[in-house]
Amino acid sequence: MSAVLGKWDFIVAVALAAVAGYYLPADAPKDITTELIAFFSIQSAVILPAMIFTAGIMKPDGLELKDAQRYHKALKQQMQFWVVLLGLDFVAVVALIAGKAFGWEIEIAIPKVSKPLELSWVLPTILTFSGALAVLRTIPFVKGVLSLLDLNSDMTQKAISRRNKREEEERRSRATSETMSLPVGYGKVLEPGAD
């Protein structure tokens, strides 16, 4: 299901980038460059702690090798998702900064050609693609954070269950099945005045 959503996110981002590259004026993002940079910076600032949490979530406490391998695989996929999302934010910010630096106009003079090659559409197209994909991946990002919560809870419950089982086995092994021997004279009724 998530692979299908990932494909649709990509297709929508490509379509939006194509439309933006063809129809939008090259300097369309000019007036909102600062706001867009702030948005992508905030999104990056949210991703970084999730990456750090993902990297440190595995604890060897009570995990069996099979579980540890399964968790490692899932966490690696999650980390790759965070890295791609962070990369998309960086690409969008670089496109914004480059666009601002070039004044949203890029022309390349080609020798022996009278008219320069117009490439002003490139930066808005890159910005639209990376920005749209980063925004579309926000919902899976939230789902990923929730899955980390579930994973952490699952590992904790398994560790507690194994510890409780181990403690119970230790208690049983210490308990003896022998009959308790009572001290001599235990339960004897003493008569009044007797020492």
N, CA and C atoms as a LAMMPS dump frame, in Angstrom:
ITEM: TIMESTEP
0
ITEM: NUMBER OF ATOMS
585
ITEM: BOX BOUNDS ff ff ff
-5.0000000000000000e+02 5.0000000000000000e+02
-5.0000000000000000e+02 5.0000000000000000e+02
-5.0000000000000000e+02 5.0000000000000000e+02
ITEM: ATOMS id mol type element x y z
1 1 1 N 0.825 -1.197 0
2 1 2 C 0 0 0
3 1 3 C 0.87 1.264 0
4 2 1 N 1.906 1.304 0.868
5 2 2 C 2.74 2.502 0.942
6 2 3 C 3.553 2.683 -0.332
7 3 1 N 3.932 1.559 -1.001
8 3 2 C 4.659 1.672 -2.261
9 3 3 C 3.77 2.306 -3.328
10 4 1 N 2.486 1.934 -3.321
11 4 2 C 1.542 2.52 -4.281
12 4 3 C 1.378 4.013 -4.013
13 5 1 N 1.221 4.375 -2.728
14 5 2 C 1.099 5.791 -2.39
15 5 3 C 2.357 6.546 -2.79
16 6 1 N 3.522 5.926 -2.601
17 6 2 C 4.783 6.549 -2.986
18 6 3 C 4.837 6.817 -4.482
19 7 1 N 4.319 5.879 -5.268
20 7 2 C 4.29 6.064 -6.724
21 7 3 C 3.349 7.199 -7.097
22 8 1 N 2.2 7.253 -6.448
23 8 2 C 1.245 8.325 -6.755
24 8 3 C 1.795 9.681 -6.345
25 9 1 N 2.472 9.741 -5.197
26 9 2 C 3.103 10.99 -4.772
27 9 3 C 4.074 11.474 -5.839
28 10 1 N 4.883 10.551 -6.346
29 10 2 C 5.885 10.888 -7.353
30 10 3 C 5.224 11.361 -8.644
31 11 1 N 4.181 10.656 -9.072
32 11 2 C 3.48 11.021 -10.31
33 11 3 C 2.836 12.399 -10.182
34 12 1 N 2.197 12.656 -9.054
35 12 2 C 1.572 13.971 -8.834
36 12 3 C 2.634 15.065 -8.822
37 13 1 N 3.773 14.819 -8.17
38 13 2 C 4.843 15.82 -8.117
39 13 3 C 5.407 16.101 -9.505
40 14 1 N 5.584 15.065 -10.32
41 14 2 C 6.072 15.254 -11.696
42 14 3 C 5.063 16.056 -12.509
43 15 1 N 3.778 15.735 -12.366
44 15 2 C 2.737 16.461 -13.114
45 15 3 C 2.702 17.936 -12.709
46 16 1 N 2.774 18.2 -11.4
47 16 2 C 2.771 19.59 -10.93
48 16 3 C 4.001 20.341 -11.416
49 17 1 N 5.149 19.673 -11.421
50 17 2 C 6.382 20.307 -11.898
51 17 3 C 6.289 20.628 -13.385
52 18 1 N 5.712 19.725 -14.167
53 18 2 C 5.553 19.96 -15.607
54 18 3 C 4.628 21.142 -15.861
55 19 1 N 3.522 21.195 -15.123
56 19 2 C 2.573 22.308 -15.275
57 19 3 C 3.239 23.625 -14.872
58 20 1 N 3.955 23.609 -13.742
59 20 2 C 4.623 24.826 -13.266
60 20 3 C 5.687 25.283 -14.249
61 21 1 N 6.473 24.335 -14.773
62 21 2 C 7.53 24.692 -15.722
63 21 3 C 6.989 25.277 -17.013
64 22 1 N 5.821 24.815 -17.414
65 22 2 C 5.254 25.28 -18.681
66 22 3 C 4.412 26.549 -18.531
67 23 1 N 3.583 26.604 -17.479
68 23 2 C 2.612 27.692 -17.378
69 23 3 C 3.013 28.843 -16.457
70 24 1 N 3.726 28.555 -15.376
71 24 2 C 4.04 29.628 -14.422
72 24 3 C 5.173 30.509 -14.929
73 25 1 N 5.08 31.8 -14.65
74 25 2 C 6.233 32.65 -14.969
75 25 3 C 7.427 32.222 -14.109
76 26 1 N 8.617 32.385 -14.625
77 26 2 C 9.823 31.934 -13.927
78 26 3 C 9.97 32.575 -12.556
79 27 1 N 9.51 33.814 -12.417
80 27 2 C 9.687 34.51 -11.13
81 27 3 C 8.459 34.393 -10.217
82 28 1 N 7.597 33.407 -10.468
83 28 2 C 6.392 33.228 -9.638
84 28 3 C 6.706 33.083 -8.156
85 29 1 N 7.768 32.36 -7.762
86 29 2 C 8.05 32.227 -6.319
87 29 3 C 8.775 33.432 -5.71
88 30 1 N 9.057 34.44 -6.512
89 30 2 C 9.883 35.569 -6.076
90 30 3 C 9.357 36.223 -4.796
91 31 1 N 8.072 36.455 -4.711
92 31 2 C 7.513 37.183 -3.566
93 31 3 C 7.327 36.327 -2.316
94 32 1 N 7.415 35.013 -2.46
95 32 2 C 7.227 34.15 -1.282
96 32 3 C 8.461 33.283 -1
97 33 1 N 9.586 33.671 -1.519
98 33 2 C 10.821 32.898 -1.322
99 33 3 C 11.14 32.719 0.15
100 34 1 N 11.08 33.787 0.928
101 34 2 C 11.413 33.718 2.352
102 34 3 C 10.466 32.778 3.097
103 35 1 N 9.189 32.872 2.793
104 35 2 C 8.206 32.022 3.457
105 35 3 C 8.41 30.548 3.108
106 36 1 N 8.729 30.276 1.832
107 36 2 C 8.962 28.891 1.42
108 36 3 C 10.222 28.325 2.071
109 37 1 N 11.272 29.141 2.137
110 37 2 C 12.497 28.69 2.809
111 37 3 C 12.193 28.383 4.274
112 38 1 N 11.411 29.234 4.921
113 38 2 C 11.04 29.005 6.328
114 38 3 C 10.246 27.701 6.463
115 39 1 N 9.308 27.454 5.557
116 39 2 C 8.502 26.234 5.61
117 39 3 C 9.38 24.993 5.503
118 40 1 N 10.253 24.948 4.495
119 40 2 C 11.099 23.767 4.303
120 40 3 C 12.124 23.618 5.425
121 41 1 N 12.549 24.725 5.99
122 41 2 C 13.475 24.663 7.136
123 41 3 C 12.778 24.083 8.359
124 42 1 N 11.536 24.481 8.583
125 42 2 C 10.772 23.933 9.714
126 42 3 C 10.552 22.437 9.515
127 43 1 N 10.2 22.046 8.299
128 43 2 C 9.993 20.622 8.037
129 43 3 C 11.293 19.847 8.281
130 44 1 N 12.422 20.394 7.856
131 44 2 C 13.715 19.743 8.099
132 44 3 C 14.009 19.657 9.59
133 45 1 N 13.657 20.709 10.32
134 45 2 C 13.895 20.725 11.769
135 45 3 C 13.055 19.674 12.48
136 46 1 N 11.92 19.306 11.91
137 46 2 C 11.079 18.259 12.497
138 46 3 C 11.633 16.878 12.132
139 47 1 N 12.207 16.751 10.952
140 47 2 C 12.713 15.459 10.488
141 47 3 C 13.953 15.033 11.265
142 48 1 N 14.854 15.96 11.557
143 48 2 C 16.117 15.611 12.211
144 48 3 C 15.935 14.881 13.546
145 49 1 N 15.072 15.352 14.462
146 49 2 C 14.876 14.581 15.701
147 49 3 C 14.294 13.186 15.443
148 50 1 N 13.44 13.074 14.429
149 50 2 C 12.887 11.751 14.094
150 50 3 C 14.002 10.822 13.631
151 51 1 N 14.968 11.361 12.882
152 51 2 C 16.103 10.552 12.435
153 51 3 C 16.951 10.109 13.63
154 52 1 N 17.193 11.023 14.55
155 52 2 C 18.001 10.703 15.723
156 52 3 C 17.291 9.651 16.575
157 53 1 N 15.975 9.809 16.75
158 53 2 C 15.194 8.846 17.525
159 53 3 C 15.231 7.473 16.853
160 54 1 N 15.099 7.452 15.53
161 54 2 C 15.128 6.196 14.781
162 54 3 C 16.467 5.488 14.968
163 55 1 N 17.552 6.256 14.923
164 55 2 C 18.891 5.665 15.036
165 55 3 C 19.132 5.056 16.418
166 56 1 N 18.506 5.606 17.458
167 56 2 C 18.778 5.129 18.812
168 56 3 C 17.689 4.302 19.446
169 57 1 N 16.712 3.874 18.674
170 57 2 C 15.557 3.194 19.274
171 57 3 C 15.866 1.749 19.681
172 58 1 N 16.791 1.084 18.989
173 58 2 C 17.051 -0.329 19.28
174 58 3 C 17.847 -0.48 20.567
175 59 1 N 17.299 -1.249 21.471
176 59 2 C 17.965 -1.583 22.732
177 59 3 C 18.064 -3.102 22.792
178 60 1 N 19.202 -3.649 23.211
179 60 2 C 19.349 -5.105 23.22
180 60 3 C 18.577 -5.779 24.348
181 61 1 N 17.938 -5.015 25.204
182 61 2 C 17.226 -5.552 26.36
183 61 3 C 16.186 -6.591 25.977
184 62 1 N 16.467 -7.844 26.216
185 62 2 C 15.463 -8.878 26.048
186 62 3 C 15.068 -9.187 24.625
187 63 1 N 15.783 -8.663 23.616
188 63 2 C 15.425 -8.947 22.232
189 63 3 C 16.081 -10.244 21.775
190 64 1 N 15.336 -11.026 21.05
191 64 2 C 15.913 -12.197 20.413
192 64 3 C 16.515 -11.747 19.093
193 65 1 N 17.453 -12.531 18.574
194 65 2 C 18.174 -12.168 17.356
195 65 3 C 17.21 -11.953 16.189
196 66 1 N 16.213 -12.823 16.054
197 66 2 C 15.235 -12.712 14.961
198 66 3 C 14.488 -11.375 15.036
199 67 1 N 14.054 -10.997 16.237
200 67 2 C 13.35 -9.727 16.42
201 67 3 C 14.263 -8.55 16.112
202 68 1 N 15.503 -8.62 16.581
203 68 2 C 16.458 -7.528 16.352
204 68 3 C 16.704 -7.334 14.863
205 69 1 N 16.822 -8.425 14.112
206 69 2 C 17.038 -8.318 12.668
207 69 3 C 15.816 -7.711 11.968
208 70 1 N 14.637 -8.123 12.404
209 70 2 C 13.397 -7.599 11.805
210 70 3 C 13.253 -6.105 12.1
211 71 1 N 13.513 -5.724 13.356
212 71 2 C 13.429 -4.306 13.736
213 71 3 C 14.464 -3.475 12.984
214 72 1 N 15.676 -4.029 12.853
215 72 2 C 16.736 -3.297 12.145
216 72 3 C 16.32 -3.006 10.704
217 73 1 N 15.752 -4.002 10.034
218 73 2 C 15.311 -3.822 8.643
219 73 3 C 14.234 -2.73 8.551
220 74 1 N 13.267 -2.785 9.445
221 74 2 C 12.183 -1.789 9.44
222 74 3 C 12.724 -0.393 9.743
223 75 1 N 13.64 -0.302 10.706
224 75 2 C 14.2 1.005 11.065
225 75 3 C 15.075 1.563 9.948
226 76 1 N 15.767 0.698 9.229
227 76 2 C 16.594 1.156 8.114
228 76 3 C 15.716 1.742 7.01
229 77 1 N 14.6 1.085 6.719
230 77 2 C 13.659 1.616 5.72
231 77 3 C 13.108 2.964 6.172
232 78 1 N 12.791 3.061 7.461
233 78 2 C 12.276 4.315 8.006
234 78 3 C 13.327 5.424 7.873
235 79 1 N 14.582 5.099 8.182
236 79 2 C 15.657 6.081 8.095
237 79 3 C 15.858 6.543 6.648
238 80 1 N 15.762 5.621 5.706
239 80 2 C 15.891 5.989 4.292
240 80 3 C 14.778 6.955 3.886
241 81 1 N 13.579 6.732 4.391
242 81 2 C 12.467 7.646 4.111
243 81 3 C 12.792 9.043 4.641
244 82 1 N 13.306 9.109 5.909
245 82 2 C 13.646 10.416 6.493
246 82 3 C 14.709 11.109 5.655
247 83 1 N 15.736 10.366 5.216
248 83 2 C 16.834 10.958 4.442
249 83 3 C 16.322 11.525 3.124
250 84 1 N 15.464 10.778 2.437
251 84 2 C 14.903 11.269 1.17
252 84 3 C 14.073 12.535 1.408
253 85 1 N 13.26 12.526 2.446
254 85 2 C 12.432 13.691 2.745
255 85 3 C 13.297 14.907 3.081
256 86 1 N 14.342 14.692 3.851
257 86 2 C 15.268 15.773 4.173
258 86 3 C 15.965 16.277 2.911
259 87 1 N 16.342 15.358 2.04
260 87 2 C 16.966 15.736 0.767
261 87 3 C 16.038 16.576 -0.1
262 88 1 N 14.755 16.216 -0.134
263 88 2 C 13.78 17.001 -0.907
264 88 3 C 13.679 18.43 -0.374
265 89 1 N 13.695 18.56 0.956
266 89 2 C 13.664 19.902 1.557
267 89 3 C 14.897 20.703 1.161
268 90 1 N 16.065 20.058 1.189
269 90 2 C 17.303 20.755 0.809
270 90 3 C 17.273 21.183 -0.654
271 91 1 N 16.806 20.298 -1.537
272 91 2 C 16.731 20.634 -2.964
273 91 3 C 15.797 21.824 -3.171
274 92 1 N 14.665 21.837 -2.493
275 92 2 C 13.716 22.953 -2.628
276 92 3 C 14.349 24.257 -2.156
277 93 1 N 15.044 24.217 -1.03
278 93 2 C 15.677 25.435 -0.497
279 93 3 C 16.796 25.91 -1.424
280 94 1 N 17.589 24.98 -1.955
281 94 2 C 18.662 25.364 -2.88
282 94 3 C 18.067 25.994 -4.136
283 95 1 N 16.974 25.435 -4.651
284 95 2 C 16.321 26.018 -5.833
285 95 3 C 15.818 27.429 -5.529
286 96 1 N 15.28 27.63 -4.34
287 96 2 C 14.81 28.969 -3.954
288 96 3 C 15.969 29.96 -3.849
289 97 1 N 17.039 29.538 -3.216
290 97 2 C 18.197 30.432 -3.049
291 97 3 C 18.828 30.739 -4.406
292 98 1 N 18.972 29.716 -5.25
293 98 2 C 19.545 29.933 -6.588
294 98 3 C 18.648 30.845 -7.419
295 99 1 N 17.337 30.624 -7.332
296 99 2 C 16.414 31.481 -8.069
297 99 3 C 16.517 32.926 -7.637
298 100 1 N 16.607 33.124 -6.339
299 100 2 C 16.746 34.485 -5.814
300 100 3 C 18.068 35.104 -6.267
301 101 1 N 19.131 34.31 -6.243
302 101 2 C 20.449 34.808 -6.654
303 101 3 C 20.476 35.181 -8.136
304 102 1 N 19.834 34.383 -8.975
305 102 2 C 19.818 34.644 -10.415
306 102 3 C 18.704 35.602 -10.837
307 103 1 N 17.892 36.032 -9.892
308 103 2 C 16.764 36.892 -10.239
309 103 3 C 15.71 36.141 -11.033
310 104 1 N 15.682 34.836 -10.868
311 104 2 C 14.739 33.938 -11.529
312 104 3 C 14.853 33.968 -13.056
313 105 1 N 15.986 34.443 -13.557
314 105 2 C 16.218 34.433 -15.009
315 105 3 C 17.531 33.729 -15.288
316 106 1 N 17.467 32.695 -16.097
317 106 2 C 18.678 31.97 -16.473
318 106 3 C 18.712 31.884 -18.002
319 107 1 N 19.728 32.482 -18.559
320 107 2 C 19.943 32.416 -20.004
321 107 3 C 21.391 32.025 -20.24
322 108 1 N 21.587 31.101 -21.159
323 108 2 C 22.941 30.654 -21.48
324 108 3 C 23.222 31.013 -22.926
325 109 1 N 24.302 31.769 -23.093
326 109 2 C 24.71 32.149 -24.452
327 109 3 C 25.431 30.966 -25.094
328 110 1 N 25.019 30.644 -26.302
329 110 2 C 25.631 29.545 -27.043
330 110 3 C 26.389 30.159 -28.221
331 111 1 N 27.664 29.79 -28.357
332 111 2 C 28.443 30.349 -29.472
333 111 3 C 27.789 30.055 -30.82
334 112 1 N 27.851 31.037 -31.702
335 112 2 C 27.322 30.958 -33.08
336 112 3 C 25.795 30.846 -33.133
337 113 1 N 25.139 31.136 -31.999
338 113 2 C 23.668 31.172 -31.993
339 113 3 C 23.274 32.568 -31.529
340 114 1 N 22.42 33.21 -32.284
341 114 2 C 22.073 34.598 -31.972
342 114 3 C 21.214 34.742 -30.717
343 115 1 N 20.356 33.791 -30.473
344 115 2 C 19.45 33.888 -29.324
345 115 3 C 19.966 32.989 -28.19
346 116 1 N 20.062 33.521 -26.936
347 116 2 C 20.533 32.685 -25.831
348 116 3 C 19.493 31.621 -25.477
349 117 1 N 19.982 30.533 -24.874
350 117 2 C 19.122 29.446 -24.452
351 117 3 C 18.422 29.855 -23.163
352 118 1 N 17.102 29.867 -23.181
353 118 2 C 16.284 30.29 -22.032
354 118 3 C 16.036 29.098 -21.113
355 119 1 N 16.59 29.157 -19.881
356 119 2 C 16.429 28.081 -18.913
357 119 3 C 15.777 28.558 -17.612
358 120 1 N 15.07 29.67 -17.672
359 120 2 C 14.451 30.208 -16.458
360 120 3 C 13.403 29.271 -15.868
361 121 1 N 12.857 28.397 -16.669
362 121 2 C 11.833 27.457 -16.206
363 121 3 C 12.408 26.343 -15.321
364 122 1 N 13.736 26.138 -15.357
365 122 2 C 14.348 25.001 -14.662
366 122 3 C 14.182 25.097 -13.142
367 123 1 N 14.521 26.237 -12.554
368 123 2 C 14.461 26.355 -11.089
369 123 3 C 13.034 26.238 -10.541
370 124 1 N 12.041 26.916 -11.139
371 124 2 C 10.673 26.715 -10.634
372 124 3 C 10.184 25.27 -10.797
373 125 1 N 10.642 24.602 -11.85
374 125 2 C 10.251 23.207 -12.057
375 125 3 C 10.858 22.315 -10.972
376 126 1 N 12.145 22.521 -10.697
377 126 2 C 12.811 21.753 -9.639
378 126 3 C 12.159 22.05 -8.29
379 127 1 N 11.901 23.321 -8.038
380 127 2 C 11.267 23.727 -6.788
381 127 3 C 9.891 23.083 -6.644
382 128 1 N 9.098 23.114 -7.691
383 128 2 C 7.746 22.55 -7.629
384 128 3 C 7.797 21.043 -7.405
385 129 1 N 8.686 20.356 -8.11
386 129 2 C 8.788 18.903 -7.942
387 129 3 C 9.204 18.544 -6.518
388 130 1 N 10.321 19.093 -6.061
389 130 2 C 10.828 18.721 -4.73
390 130 3 C 9.894 19.205 -3.629
391 131 1 N 9.349 20.403 -3.794
392 131 2 C 8.432 20.934 -2.785
393 131 3 C 7.139 20.146 -2.71
394 132 1 N 6.573 19.828 -3.874
395 132 2 C 5.315 19.07 -3.899
396 132 3 C 5.525 17.673 -3.312
397 133 1 N 6.616 17.031 -3.683
398 133 2 C 6.873 15.687 -3.16
399 133 3 C 7.119 15.722 -1.652
400 134 1 N 7.822 16.746 -1.178
401 134 2 C 8.065 16.874 0.27
402 134 3 C 6.748 17.082 1.019
403 135 1 N 5.866 17.885 0.463
404 135 2 C 4.576 18.129 1.12
405 135 3 C 3.696 16.878 1.063
406 136 1 N 3.679 16.212 -0.08
407 136 2 C 2.865 15.001 -0.212
408 136 3 C 3.363 13.881 0.699
409 137 1 N 4.638 13.894 1.027
410 137 2 C 5.202 12.86 1.903
411 137 3 C 5.048 13.206 3.386
412 138 1 N 4.382 14.307 3.696
413 138 2 C 4.192 14.691 5.097
414 138 3 C 3.277 13.704 5.824
415 139 1 N 2.236 13.231 5.162
416 139 2 C 1.32 12.271 5.804
417 139 3 C 2.05 10.956 6.103
418 140 1 N 2.796 10.389 5.139
419 140 2 C 3.573 9.193 5.503
420 140 3 C 4.612 9.485 6.589
421 141 1 N 5.103 10.72 6.647
422 141 2 C 6.055 11.089 7.701
423 141 3 C 5.404 10.932 9.072
424 142 1 N 4.189 11.453 9.21
425 142 2 C 3.465 11.347 10.488
426 142 3 C 3.178 9.879 10.795
427 143 1 N 2.782 9.11 9.782
428 143 2 C 2.542 7.678 9.984
429 143 3 C 3.828 6.98 10.417
430 144 1 N 4.951 7.418 9.874
431 144 2 C 6.237 6.838 10.253
432 144 3 C 6.574 7.097 11.709
433 145 1 N 6.299 8.307 12.174
434 145 2 C 6.551 8.629 13.583
435 145 3 C 5.655 7.769 14.478
436 146 1 N 4.401 7.603 14.079
437 146 2 C 3.493 6.753 14.861
438 146 3 C 3.943 5.292 14.84
439 147 1 N 4.494 4.847 13.719
440 147 2 C 4.985 3.463 13.66
441 147 3 C 6.19 3.285 14.577
442 148 1 N 7.012 4.325 14.725
443 148 2 C 8.133 4.246 15.667
444 148 3 C 7.62 4.11 17.093
445 149 1 N 6.544 4.814 17.401
446 149 2 C 5.933 4.698 18.722
447 149 3 C 5.458 3.261 18.954
448 150 1 N 4.787 2.687 17.944
449 150 2 C 4.31 1.307 18.056
450 150 3 C 5.48 0.328 18.201
451 151 1 N 6.535 0.551 17.426
452 151 2 C 7.699 -0.32 17.485
453 151 3 C 8.366 -0.263 18.852
454 152 1 N 8.536 0.948 19.37
455 152 2 C 9.143 1.121 20.688
456 152 3 C 8.287 0.436 21.757
457 153 1 N 6.976 0.603 21.664
458 153 2 C 6.059 -0.032 22.605
459 153 3 C 6.145 -1.551 22.502
460 154 1 N 6.185 -2.079 21.288
461 154 2 C 6.281 -3.519 21.075
462 154 3 C 7.564 -4.076 21.671
463 155 1 N 8.689 -3.397 21.423
464 155 2 C 9.968 -3.864 21.972
465 155 3 C 9.951 -3.82 23.493
466 156 1 N 9.371 -2.769 24.06
467 156 2 C 9.302 -2.645 25.517
468 156 3 C 8.438 -3.748 26.108
469 157 1 N 7.279 -4.002 25.514
470 157 2 C 6.4 -5.056 26.02
471 157 3 C 7.066 -6.424 25.946
472 158 1 N 7.784 -6.696 24.842
473 158 2 C 8.472 -7.98 24.727
474 158 3 C 9.573 -8.098 25.771
475 159 1 N 10.307 -7.025 25.998
476 159 2 C 11.383 -7.047 26.996
477 159 3 C 10.803 -7.289 28.394
478 160 1 N 9.709 -6.617 28.714
479 160 2 C 9.069 -6.8 30.028
480 160 3 C 8.543 -8.223 30.167
481 161 1 N 7.925 -8.744 29.106
482 161 2 C 7.383 -10.102 29.135
483 161 3 C 8.496 -11.123 29.354
484 162 1 N 9.612 -10.959 28.654
485 162 2 C 10.736 -11.893 28.824
486 162 3 C 11.33 -11.793 30.224
487 163 1 N 11.457 -10.561 30.732
488 163 2 C 11.993 -10.377 32.088
489 163 3 C 11.078 -11.03 33.126
490 164 1 N 9.754 -10.822 32.996
491 164 2 C 8.794 -11.43 33.929
492 164 3 C 8.861 -12.953 33.869
493 165 1 N 8.984 -13.494 32.669
494 165 2 C 9.067 -14.951 32.507
495 165 3 C 10.34 -15.481 33.169
496 166 1 N 11.456 -14.781 32.96
497 166 2 C 12.725 -15.181 33.566
498 166 3 C 12.645 -15.142 35.093
499 167 1 N 12.052 -14.065 35.635
500 167 2 C 11.912 -13.939 37.094
501 167 3 C 11.025 -15.033 37.666
502 168 1 N 9.959 -15.367 36.958
503 168 2 C 9.046 -16.428 37.407
504 168 3 C 9.759 -17.775 37.425
505 169 1 N 10.567 -18.037 36.396
506 169 2 C 11.319 -19.288 36.346
507 169 3 C 12.331 -19.355 37.488
508 170 1 N 12.966 -18.23 37.781
509 170 2 C 13.92 -18.192 38.898
510 170 3 C 13.212 -18.457 40.222
511 171 1 N 12.016 -17.869 40.423
512 171 2 C 11.249 -18.103 41.649
513 171 3 C 10.873 -19.57 41.785
514 172 1 N 10.446 -20.167 40.697
515 172 2 C 10.059 -21.579 40.73
516 172 3 C 11.264 -22.471 41.033
517 173 1 N 12.414 -22.13 40.466
518 173 2 C 13.592 -22.972 40.704
519 173 3 C 14.074 -22.852 42.145
520 174 1 N 13.842 -21.717 42.787
521 174 2 C 14.235 -21.539 44.189
522 174 3 C 13.252 -22.203 45.149
523 175 1 N 12.02 -22.319 44.737
524 175 2 C 11.011 -22.938 45.606
525 175 3 C 11.295 -24.426 45.692
526 176 1 N 11.136 -25.002 46.887
527 176 2 C 11.376 -26.443 47.06
528 176 3 C 10.053 -27.139 47.26
529 177 1 N 10.027 -28.384 46.844
530 177 2 C 8.787 -29.148 46.988
531 177 3 C 8.802 -30.004 48.254
532 178 1 N 9.831 -29.863 49.081
533 178 2 C 9.909 -30.655 50.312
534 178 3 C 8.866 -30.18 51.322
535 179 1 N 8.452 -31.09 52.192
536 179 2 C 7.519 -30.747 53.25
537 179 3 C 8.268 -29.94 54.296
538 180 1 N 7.595 -28.944 54.795
539 180 2 C 8.228 -28.092 55.789
540 180 3 C 8.279 -28.842 57.116
541 181 1 N 9.446 -28.911 57.728
542 181 2 C 9.557 -29.576 59.027
543 181 3 C 9.362 -28.542 60.12
544 182 1 N 8.541 -28.92 61.073
545 182 2 C 8.217 -28.005 62.158
546 182 3 C 9.171 -28.231 63.326
547 183 1 N 9.48 -27.18 64.051
548 183 2 C 10.37 -27.348 65.203
549 183 3 C 9.697 -28.204 66.29
550 184 1 N 10.507 -28.84 67.097
551 184 2 C 10.008 -29.694 68.177
552 184 3 C 9.181 -28.833 69.131
553 185 1 N 8.025 -29.324 69.484
554 185 2 C 7.165 -28.624 70.427
555 185 3 C 6.277 -27.572 69.775
556 186 1 N 6.337 -27.477 68.469
557 186 2 C 5.515 -26.489 67.77
558 186 3 C 4.055 -26.892 67.86
559 187 1 N 3.193 -25.995 68.283
560 187 2 C 1.765 -26.232 68.374
561 187 3 C 1.321 -26.829 69.704
562 188 1 N 2.266 -27.104 70.616
563 188 2 C 1.919 -27.682 71.917
564 188 3 C 1.207 -26.625 72.739
565 189 1 N 0.126 -27.048 73.378
566 189 2 C -0.654 -26.115 74.191
567 189 3 C 0.015 -26.047 75.563
568 190 1 N 0.302 -24.856 75.964
569 190 2 C 0.943 -24.658 77.273
570 190 3 C -0.136 -24.418 78.32
571 191 1 N 0.033 -25.047 79.456
572 191 2 C -0.917 -24.849 80.531
573 191 3 C -0.546 -23.605 81.302
574 192 1 N -1.566 -22.946 81.895
575 192 2 C -1.248 -21.725 82.642
576 192 3 C -0.297 -22.011 83.786
577 193 1 N 0.637 -21.158 83.957
578 193 2 C 1.617 -21.241 85.024
579 193 3 C 2.799 -22.094 84.636
580 194 1 N 2.746 -22.779 83.45
581 194 2 C 3.888 -23.61 83.061
582 194 3 C 4.889 -22.73 82.329
583 195 1 N 6.169 -23.041 82.554
584 195 2 C 7.22 -22.245 81.904
585 195 3 C 7.548 -22.814 80.578
